[in-house]
Structures are given as C-alpha cells and as structure tokens.
Amino acid sequence: MTYKEKASWLMLVAMVLAYSLYFGLIIAGHPAGTSLFAMLWLFGTIAATQAVVVIIGCIWLAIEARKLPRARIDERDRGIAARGTAISYHVLLTAMIVVGVVMPFTEPAIKIVNTALFGIVLAELVGLIVVVTSYRRGWHG
C-alpha cells in the first residue's frame, strides 16, 4: 500500500467516525440541532479532534514510509486523485443546490447549516471512497 492510499484510508476512517458522532448527536436531539452556538461548539470540537488525529496519523505514516523504498507520485496517483475530486464535486454541487435554492424557503437556518455541513462531509467521503476503491481495484484511467 502506498503512502497516498494509507493516508486516504486514514482520512476516510477518521471522517466516518467523527461525523457519524456529530450527525448522530444531531439526530438524537442534541441542542446543536436547534442552537447555532451549541452547533458551532460541537462541530468545532469534533472537526478539530478529527484534524488532529489525521495530522498525527499522516506524520506517523510519513515516518513509516521513509523506511520503505520510495515510490514517487505518478500519473496513476494523479488520475485517481482527479477522479475522486471530480466525482465529489458533483455530490457537493447537488447538495449546495438543495441547501441554497430549495431549503431557504422551507427550513429554519440551523437546519440549513447542518444540511450544508452534511453535504460537504458527504462529498468528501464520496471522494475518499472513490480514491480508496480505485487503489484497491487497480484503476489505471
């Protein structure tokens, strides 16, 4: 497994755990579902924790990767990253159209904000899933 693939797995697992907790608490009735201040604290805490875990994990992966023979990023890695970005862009665009065009007429502000956050997280998860599955299946463009 290359460093890029391991880092993608790390980010995917960290995002699933962190944002499953966040949106699970919102669905369970946490005050962050109704109060903007509570939402900012909950999301900020979870996002910061997830970022620290990913940073520490990537540093550890980079240290471990130095022990192995170096494999430079090639066209396949760039193609896989571009494919993940392109697909996640369409998910993000669809979510933001729903949030920005449909929801302002039917939903309260806090629900719009949480739905926008969900759309952003979903788009990034889709992109990471595409990257990880492309590496696992040996995608060559």
N, C-alpha and C positions, 0 to 999 in steps of 0.2 A: 504494500500500500504506500502510495506517495504521500509526501507531506501535505499537499493540497487536498487529497482525499481524506486523510485523517483530520485535518482542520475542518473540512466540510462536515464530517460526521460529528465532531465536537460541537460545532455551531448548531447543527440540527438537533442534537440531543439536548443541549442547553436551552435552546428556544422552546422545544416541546415541553420540557419540564417547567421552565419559568412561566411561560404564557398559558399553559394549562392551569397552573396555580392561579394566575391573575384572573383569567376569564371564568374559571371555576368558582372563585370567590365572588365575582360579579353576579354570576347566575344564582349562587346560593343566597344572595341578598346582602352582601357586604355594603356598607354605606358608600363605598366608591361607585356604586351603581346609581346613586342619587345625588351625591355631593361632589362638586368639582374639586374642592380642596382635598377630600379624602381620596379621590381618584388619582390626583397628582402625587400624593404621598405613596399610595400603594403601587402605582405604576412606576414611579421613580425608584422606589426601593427595589422592586423586582427587576427592573431593567438594569439598574446599577449592579446588582448582585450577579445577574447573568453576564454582564460585560466583564466584570472582574474574573469570573470563572473562565470565560472564553480567553481572556488575555493571559491568565496564568496557564491555562491549558495549551495555548499556542506557543508560549515561551517554552514550556516543558517539551512539546512536540519538536520545536526547533532545536533544542539541545539534544534530544534523542536522534534527530535526523542527521546531526553532524557526525554521529558515529557510523552512519551508513554511507555507502558510495553516493556521490552527488548525482542527482538526475535533474538537469535543467528543465525549466518550464518550456514545453514545446508547443507546436501547433495544435495538437490534440487537447492539451490542457486549456489553451486559449479558446478553442472551439467549444469545449464543454462549458466553460465559464460563460461564453457568449450565449450559448443555447439556454442555460439556466436563467440568465438575465432577460433574454427575450421573452421567455415564457412567463416569468414572474411579472414582467412589465404589463402583460395583458391582464393578469389577475388584479394587479394594482389599479390599472386603469378602470376596469369594470367596477371594482369596489368604490373607487372615488367618484365615479359617475352616480352610483347609488347613493353615496353619502352626500354628495354635493348638489345633486339635481332632484332626487326623489325625497329624501328624508327631511330636508328643511321645512317641508310643507305638512309633515305628518308626525314628527317626533320631537321630543324635548332635546335641548342642547347636549346634556350629558350622555344621552343615548347615541347621539350623532358622533360625539367624540369617541366613545367606546367602540362604536362600529367602525370608525375610521382607523383606530388602533388595531382592531381585529383584521381589517383589510390589509394594512401594512404588514402585520405579522404573518397573515396567510400568504401574501405574495412572497415574502422572504422564505417561508417554509417551502412553498412550491418550488422556488428557485433552487434551494438546497437539496430537495428531494430529486429534482432533475439532475443536478450535478452528481449526487451520490449514486443514483441508479445508472447514470452514464458511465461512471468509472467502473461500477460493478459489472455492467453488461459489455464493457469494452467498446463503447461508442467511438467511431472514428470519423464522423461527419460525412 
